[in-house]
Amino acid sequence: MNETTARRTQADRRAATRGALLEAAARGLSTYGYANLVLEQVARDAGYTRGALYHLFANKEELAQAVVAWVSETWDAEVRRPALAEQDALASLMTMTRGHVGYCRRHDGARVMLALRVEFTGQDHPVGRAMEATYHRLEAECAELVAAGRRDGSVPPGPPPQLTAAALLAVLESVAIEVAGAAPHDVELAQRAVRGVLGVLPLASTPTTTAP
């Protein structure tokens, strides 16, 4: 094995370890919160030693901030960018809705962001500030989409765009978490909820078979 291959292999192992630790930390934060998160348990849940965790993260604060950044990056790639690639504002918001539901099926990211936002409300803490900055950027972007939809007529007039965006995100977050994994109903329910906030006519319901 040459030196370049060895470095690449080492970097791949480091990335795999880091990814597993972030996934485990996200599960732990969403379940126990920041204050009750135990780093030794995070390492065990990820399949690594405590030493491996401390080799990558100096302390709990650094690990939690890395989780916030990781959630932001993965959500951006899987949900935000595909949504913004749509041709009009309403299509972007609905693509974001469907994408977020899919994201909740695959990740604990949505749960951890909600848990951290609740835990750090009213506190001046680095993790809380990082999470709030991410959320406020998204809220501002959604407000711009709401305003654009009203300009092009796809979204009817209503409360101020910023307030509408805040309500939209709150509804989407709670509904997607509550029904995550209940496909295909999770997508339909989330779309209905978001359309309701926007004041857009509901989608035609898809017939489903229910138990007697």
Residue frames as qw, qx, qy, qz and C-alpha x, y, z in Angstrom:
[[0.000, 0.889, 0.458, 0.000, 0.00, 0.00, 0.00],
 [0.432, 0.386, -0.034, 0.814, 1.53, 3.35, -1.03],
 [0.171, -0.191, -0.446, 0.857, 1.51, 6.45, 1.14],
 [0.320, -0.050, -0.197, -0.925, -1.35, 8.14, -0.75],
 [0.614, -0.247, -0.666, -0.344, -3.58, 5.05, -0.45],
 [0.463, -0.243, -0.697, 0.490, -2.74, 4.71, 3.23],
 [0.021, 0.103, 0.243, -0.964, -3.71, 8.34, 3.88],
 [0.480, -0.123, -0.399, -0.772, -6.95, 7.88, 1.95],
 [0.607, -0.261, -0.750, -0.035, -7.81, 4.72, 3.88],
 [0.309, -0.223, -0.574, 0.725, -7.11, 6.48, 7.18],
 [0.202, 0.036, 0.001, -0.979, -9.26, 9.44, 6.14],
 [0.564, -0.191, -0.597, -0.538, -12.08, 7.07, 5.13],
 [0.530, -0.288, -0.749, 0.275, -11.92, 5.32, 8.51],
 [0.127, -0.167, -0.376, 0.903, -11.95, 8.65, 10.31],
 [0.367, -0.055, -0.247, -0.895, -14.96, 9.83, 8.29],
 [0.601, -0.250, -0.712, -0.264, -16.83, 6.58, 9.00],
 [0.416, -0.270, -0.666, 0.557, -16.09, 6.86, 12.72],
 [0.043, 0.102, 0.159, -0.981, -17.17, 10.48, 12.79],
 [0.465, -0.144, -0.464, -0.740, -20.39, 9.71, 10.93],
 [0.584, -0.304, -0.753, 0.002, -21.31, 6.87, 13.28],
 [0.305, -0.254, -0.532, 0.748, -20.63, 9.05, 16.33],
 [0.196, 0.016, -0.056, -0.979, -22.75, 11.89, 14.95],
 [0.555, -0.238, -0.620, -0.501, -25.64, 9.52, 14.23],
 [0.547, -0.328, -0.713, 0.292, -25.42, 8.09, 17.76],
 [0.162, -0.172, -0.335, 0.912, -25.16, 11.57, 19.28],
 [0.340, -0.133, -0.299, -0.882, -28.21, 12.74, 17.32],
 [0.610, -0.343, -0.681, -0.213, -30.21, 9.79, 18.68],
 [0.479, -0.293, -0.594, 0.576, -28.99, 10.51, 22.19],
 [0.017, -0.055, -0.117, 0.992, -29.73, 14.24, 22.02],
 [0.454, -0.217, -0.426, -0.751, -33.22, 13.67, 20.65],
 [0.667, -0.347, -0.658, -0.053, -33.96, 11.12, 23.40],
 [0.609, -0.455, -0.441, 0.477, -32.20, 12.52, 26.47],
 [0.011, -0.995, -0.070, -0.075, -31.42, 16.14, 25.61],
 [0.445, 0.679, -0.389, 0.435, -28.10, 17.92, 25.87],
 [0.358, -0.670, 0.451, -0.469, -27.93, 18.11, 29.67],
 [0.832, -0.249, 0.441, -0.226, -28.41, 14.36, 30.09],
 [0.816, 0.507, -0.276, -0.021, -26.27, 13.20, 27.17],
 [0.695, -0.557, 0.431, 0.141, -23.50, 10.82, 28.30],
 [0.360, 0.717, -0.517, -0.297, -20.54, 10.70, 25.93],
 [0.230, -0.301, 0.925, -0.007, -19.49, 7.21, 26.97],
 [0.589, 0.351, 0.678, -0.265, -22.95, 5.95, 26.00],
 [0.519, 0.755, -0.111, -0.385, -22.75, 7.76, 22.66],
 [0.105, 0.591, -0.777, -0.188, -19.45, 5.99, 21.94],
 [0.382, -0.027, 0.915, -0.129, -20.90, 2.60, 22.91],
 [0.611, 0.546, 0.435, -0.372, -24.02, 3.12, 20.80],
 [0.465, 0.768, -0.309, -0.315, -21.82, 3.97, 17.81],
 [0.988, 0.099, -0.036, 0.114, -19.68, 0.89, 18.36],
 [0.507, 0.588, -0.341, 0.530, -16.53, 2.74, 19.39],
 [0.595, -0.325, -0.485, 0.553, -14.53, 3.42, 22.52],
 [0.186, -0.928, -0.215, 0.242, -14.63, 6.60, 24.56],
 [0.457, -0.479, 0.342, 0.667, -11.09, 7.28, 23.37],
 [0.354, 0.317, 0.636, 0.608, -12.22, 7.25, 19.74],
 [0.013, -0.877, -0.463, -0.129, -14.87, 9.85, 20.53],
 [0.341, -0.869, 0.017, 0.357, -12.47, 12.13, 22.39],
 [0.547, -0.130, 0.464, 0.684, -9.99, 11.80, 19.56],
 [0.205, 0.477, 0.567, 0.639, -12.51, 13.56, 17.30],
 [0.250, -0.783, -0.268, -0.502, -14.46, 15.77, 19.72],
 [0.214, 0.381, -0.553, 0.709, -12.99, 17.62, 22.67],
 [0.147, 0.106, 0.699, -0.692, -16.16, 17.65, 24.76],
 [0.262, 0.526, 0.799, -0.125, -19.96, 17.42, 24.72],
 [0.208, 0.782, 0.117, -0.576, -20.40, 20.98, 23.48],
 [0.058, 0.504, -0.633, -0.584, -18.16, 20.40, 20.48],
 [0.156, 0.131, 0.962, 0.182, -19.96, 17.14, 19.68],
 [0.249, 0.663, 0.630, -0.319, -23.40, 18.76, 19.90],
 [0.183, 0.742, -0.155, -0.626, -22.32, 21.65, 17.68],
 [0.027, -0.286, 0.833, 0.473, -21.00, 19.12, 15.16],
 [0.234, 0.389, 0.890, -0.038, -24.39, 17.37, 15.22],
 [0.255, 0.770, 0.294, -0.505, -26.18, 20.66, 14.50],
 [0.117, 0.626, -0.495, -0.591, -23.81, 21.32, 11.58],
 [0.136, -0.061, 0.953, 0.266, -24.23, 17.75, 10.30],
 [0.299, 0.571, 0.731, -0.224, -28.03, 17.97, 10.40],
 [0.227, 0.788, 0.007, -0.573, -27.90, 21.30, 8.58],
 [0.027, 0.488, -0.703, -0.516, -25.59, 19.91, 5.89],
 [0.170, 0.128, 0.964, 0.159, -27.55, 16.70, 5.30],
 [0.284, 0.674, 0.583, -0.354, -30.90, 18.51, 5.30],
 [0.162, 0.720, -0.227, -0.636, -29.54, 21.08, 2.88],
 [0.008, 0.308, -0.834, -0.459, -28.38, 18.36, 0.47],
 [0.075, 0.232, 0.967, 0.072, -31.46, 16.14, 0.73],
 [0.080, 0.717, 0.660, -0.211, -34.26, 18.68, 1.15],
 [0.003, -0.788, -0.071, 0.612, -33.36, 22.34, 0.63],
 [0.093, -0.413, 0.578, 0.698, -31.41, 22.16, -2.62],
 [0.123, 0.283, 0.879, 0.363, -33.94, 19.96, -4.47],
 [0.064, 0.758, 0.586, -0.278, -36.74, 22.24, -3.26],
 [0.018, -0.760, 0.080, 0.644, -35.06, 25.42, -4.47],
 [0.205, -0.154, 0.740, 0.622, -34.44, 23.82, -7.86],
 [0.286, 0.595, 0.751, -0.020, -38.22, 23.95, -8.55],
 [0.262, 0.414, 0.387, 0.781, -39.56, 26.50, -10.99],
 [0.255, -0.653, -0.162, -0.694, -41.98, 28.35, -8.70],
 [0.153, -0.445, 0.567, -0.676, -42.37, 29.18, -5.02],
 [0.810, -0.178, 0.206, -0.520, -45.31, 26.90, -4.18],
 [0.918, 0.229, -0.324, 0.002, -43.64, 23.95, -5.89],
 [0.344, 0.484, -0.616, 0.518, -40.51, 24.66, -3.83],
 [0.425, -0.369, 0.486, -0.668, -42.49, 24.68, -0.57],
 [0.924, -0.023, 0.074, -0.374, -44.29, 21.44, -1.40],
 [0.785, 0.369, -0.461, 0.189, -41.09, 19.73, -2.55],
 [0.047, 0.488, -0.620, 0.613, -39.54, 20.84, 0.73],
 [0.711, -0.253, 0.301, -0.583, -42.50, 19.32, 2.58],
 [0.973, 0.133, -0.138, -0.130, -42.17, 15.96, 0.86],
 [0.586, 0.490, -0.521, 0.381, -38.40, 16.02, 1.20],
 [0.217, -0.508, 0.551, -0.626, -38.58, 16.78, 4.91],
 [0.883, -0.159, 0.175, -0.405, -40.92, 13.86, 5.50],
 [0.903, 0.298, -0.286, 0.116, -38.48, 11.59, 3.70],
 [0.256, 0.579, -0.552, 0.543, -35.63, 13.03, 5.75],
 [0.541, -0.425, 0.435, -0.582, -37.52, 12.24, 8.97],
 [0.980, 0.027, -0.064, -0.188, -37.91, 8.64, 7.82],
 [0.816, 0.356, -0.318, 0.326, -34.14, 8.27, 7.46],
 [0.382, 0.340, -0.431, 0.743, -32.64, 10.49, 10.16],
 [0.407, -0.643, -0.553, 0.339, -33.08, 11.69, 13.74],
 [0.330, 0.148, 0.025, 0.932, -32.03, 15.16, 12.60],
 [0.267, -0.570, -0.311, -0.712, -35.47, 16.76, 12.80],
 [0.696, -0.600, -0.395, -0.006, -36.07, 15.41, 16.30],
 [0.649, -0.238, -0.220, 0.688, -32.70, 16.57, 17.59],
 [0.154, 0.313, 0.100, 0.932, -33.18, 20.12, 16.29],
 [0.474, -0.623, -0.335, -0.524, -36.59, 20.35, 17.94],
 [0.766, -0.478, -0.360, 0.237, -35.25, 18.92, 21.20],
 [0.534, -0.057, -0.130, 0.833, -32.34, 21.35, 21.29],
 [0.044, -0.472, -0.197, -0.858, -34.51, 24.33, 20.43],
 [0.613, -0.648, -0.341, -0.297, -36.87, 23.53, 23.30],
 [0.777, -0.367, -0.289, 0.422, -34.04, 22.82, 25.75],
 [0.485, -0.072, -0.040, 0.870, -32.10, 25.99, 25.00],
 [0.037, -0.771, -0.406, -0.490, -35.02, 28.42, 24.74],
 [0.351, -0.914, -0.047, -0.195, -34.15, 31.53, 26.72],
 [0.755, -0.506, 0.202, 0.364, -30.56, 30.43, 27.30],
 [0.316, 0.869, -0.363, -0.116, -27.38, 31.97, 25.91],
 [0.758, -0.301, 0.563, 0.137, -25.48, 28.81, 25.01],
 [0.006, 0.490, -0.648, -0.583, -23.17, 28.09, 22.02],
 [0.170, 0.163, 0.946, 0.222, -25.17, 25.04, 20.96],
 [0.217, 0.702, 0.603, -0.310, -28.45, 26.92, 21.23],
 [0.117, 0.748, -0.159, -0.634, -27.05, 29.84, 19.25],
 [0.073, -0.267, 0.812, 0.514, -25.80, 27.53, 16.48],
 [0.182, 0.387, 0.902, 0.055, -29.15, 25.79, 16.25],
 [0.176, 0.777, 0.399, -0.454, -31.14, 29.04, 16.28],
 [0.033, 0.601, -0.406, -0.688, -28.95, 30.56, 13.55],
 [0.092, 0.000, 0.909, 0.407, -29.65, 27.55, 11.32],
 [0.135, 0.575, 0.796, -0.130, -33.38, 27.71, 12.01],
 [0.102, 0.767, 0.166, -0.611, -33.63, 31.46, 11.45],
 [0.007, -0.385, 0.618, 0.686, -31.91, 31.17, 8.06],
 [0.058, 0.250, 0.930, 0.264, -34.44, 28.55, 7.01],
 [0.086, 0.696, 0.607, -0.373, -37.34, 30.61, 8.32],
 [0.066, 0.667, -0.143, -0.728, -36.17, 33.65, 6.36],
 [0.008, -0.172, 0.797, 0.579, -35.83, 31.58, 3.20],
 [0.064, 0.451, 0.889, 0.039, -39.33, 30.15, 3.61],
 [0.086, 0.733, 0.340, -0.583, -40.69, 33.66, 4.18],
 [0.055, 0.477, -0.462, -0.746, -39.16, 34.70, 0.85],
 [0.001, -0.114, -0.919, -0.376, -40.86, 31.74, -0.85],
 [0.078, 0.629, 0.718, -0.287, -44.21, 32.64, 0.72],
 [0.088, 0.706, 0.021, -0.703, -43.83, 36.23, -0.49],
 [0.033, 0.293, -0.701, -0.649, -42.83, 35.06, -3.97],
 [0.057, 0.322, 0.936, 0.128, -45.83, 32.72, -4.09],
 [0.114, 0.725, 0.500, -0.461, -48.15, 35.59, -3.23],
 [0.068, 0.594, -0.292, -0.747, -46.62, 37.72, -5.95],
 [0.127, 0.157, -0.806, -0.556, -47.12, 35.03, -8.61],
 [0.655, -0.085, -0.111, -0.743, -50.60, 34.15, -7.34],
 [0.627, 0.028, -0.776, -0.055, -49.87, 30.54, -6.33],
 [0.346, -0.291, -0.710, 0.540, -50.21, 31.38, -2.62],
 [0.126, -0.805, -0.448, -0.369, -53.21, 33.49, -1.53],
 [0.003, -0.632, 0.282, -0.722, -52.86, 36.63, 0.62],
 [0.749, -0.474, -0.460, 0.047, -52.63, 36.09, 4.34],
 [0.544, -0.812, 0.024, 0.210, -50.66, 36.94, 7.47],
 [0.073, 0.876, -0.447, -0.167, -47.16, 38.43, 7.08],
 [0.796, 0.391, -0.461, -0.020, -44.75, 36.11, 5.24],
 [0.165, 0.459, -0.748, 0.451, -42.37, 35.84, 8.22],
 [0.544, -0.160, 0.555, -0.608, -45.18, 34.79, 10.55],
 [0.893, 0.248, -0.067, -0.371, -46.59, 32.41, 7.96],
 [0.601, 0.475, -0.629, 0.130, -43.15, 30.85, 7.47],
 [0.131, -0.370, 0.750, -0.533, -42.75, 30.37, 11.23],
 [0.746, 0.016, 0.378, -0.549, -46.14, 28.64, 11.43],
 [0.827, 0.406, -0.313, -0.230, -45.41, 26.55, 8.34],
 [0.400, 0.460, -0.750, 0.256, -42.13, 25.25, 9.76],
 [0.355, -0.253, 0.683, -0.586, -43.66, 24.54, 13.17],
 [0.838, 0.157, 0.190, -0.486, -46.51, 22.56, 11.62],
 [0.754, 0.467, -0.455, -0.086, -44.27, 20.70, 9.18],
 [0.153, 0.473, -0.786, 0.369, -41.78, 19.80, 11.89],
 [0.486, -0.154, 0.648, -0.565, -44.37, 18.49, 14.34],
 [0.863, 0.263, 0.077, -0.424, -46.47, 16.59, 11.79],
 [0.653, 0.517, -0.552, -0.024, -43.46, 15.01, 10.07],
 [0.015, 0.390, -0.827, 0.405, -42.04, 13.80, 13.38],
 [0.619, -0.044, 0.506, -0.599, -45.38, 12.53, 14.65],
 [0.882, 0.312, 0.200, -0.291, -46.19, 10.43, 11.56],
 [0.146, 0.680, -0.681, -0.229, -42.65, 9.65, 10.37],
 [0.105, -0.215, 0.968, 0.080, -42.46, 6.28, 8.68],
 [0.493, 0.381, 0.696, -0.356, -46.21, 5.88, 8.20],
 [0.108, 0.298, -0.556, -0.768, -45.87, 5.91, 4.42],
 [0.332, 0.385, 0.256, 0.822, -47.64, 7.02, 2.29],
 [0.244, -0.839, -0.478, -0.092, -49.88, 8.83, 4.78],
 [0.493, -0.557, -0.095, 0.662, -47.01, 10.81, 6.31],
 [0.259, 0.032, 0.378, 0.888, -46.45, 12.69, 3.06],
 [0.120, -0.596, -0.606, -0.513, -50.16, 13.33, 2.46],
 [0.427, -0.774, -0.429, 0.185, -50.75, 14.59, 6.00],
 [0.445, -0.423, 0.041, 0.789, -47.72, 16.86, 5.92],
 [0.151, 0.219, 0.479, 0.837, -48.80, 18.32, 2.57],
 [0.246, -0.720, -0.588, -0.274, -52.31, 18.92, 3.87],
 [0.476, -0.696, -0.286, 0.456, -50.93, 20.67, 6.96],
 [0.362, -0.250, 0.213, 0.872, -48.60, 22.94, 4.97],
 [0.021, 0.409, 0.578, 0.706, -51.28, 23.78, 2.40],
 [0.330, -0.765, -0.553, 0.010, -53.59, 24.67, 5.27],
 [0.421, -0.594, -0.094, 0.679, -51.09, 27.15, 6.70],
 [0.231, -0.087, 0.421, 0.873, -50.56, 28.66, 3.25],
 [0.443, 0.479, 0.314, -0.690, -54.30, 28.84, 2.56],
 [0.254, 0.311, -0.713, -0.575, -53.88, 26.80, -0.62],
 [0.847, 0.013, -0.104, -0.521, -56.67, 24.49, -1.80],
 [0.641, -0.372, 0.667, -0.070, -56.07, 20.96, -0.48],
 [0.135, 0.293, -0.860, -0.394, -54.83, 18.12, -2.63],
 [0.810, -0.051, -0.297, -0.502, -57.35, 15.59, -3.84],
 [0.610, -0.441, 0.609, -0.249, -57.32, 12.78, -1.30],
 [0.382, 0.322, -0.835, -0.231, -55.82, 9.48, -2.37],
 [0.861, -0.260, -0.130, -0.418, -58.22, 6.59, -1.64],
 [0.084, 0.433, -0.854, 0.277, -56.79, 4.27, 1.00],
 [0.717, -0.245, -0.618, -0.209, -57.93, 0.98, 2.43],
 [0.242, -0.500, 0.540, -0.632, -58.63, 1.02, 6.13],
 [0.171, -0.038, -0.969, 0.175, -59.19, -1.84, 8.48],
 [0.436, -0.539, -0.539, -0.478, -62.84, -2.51, 9.38]]
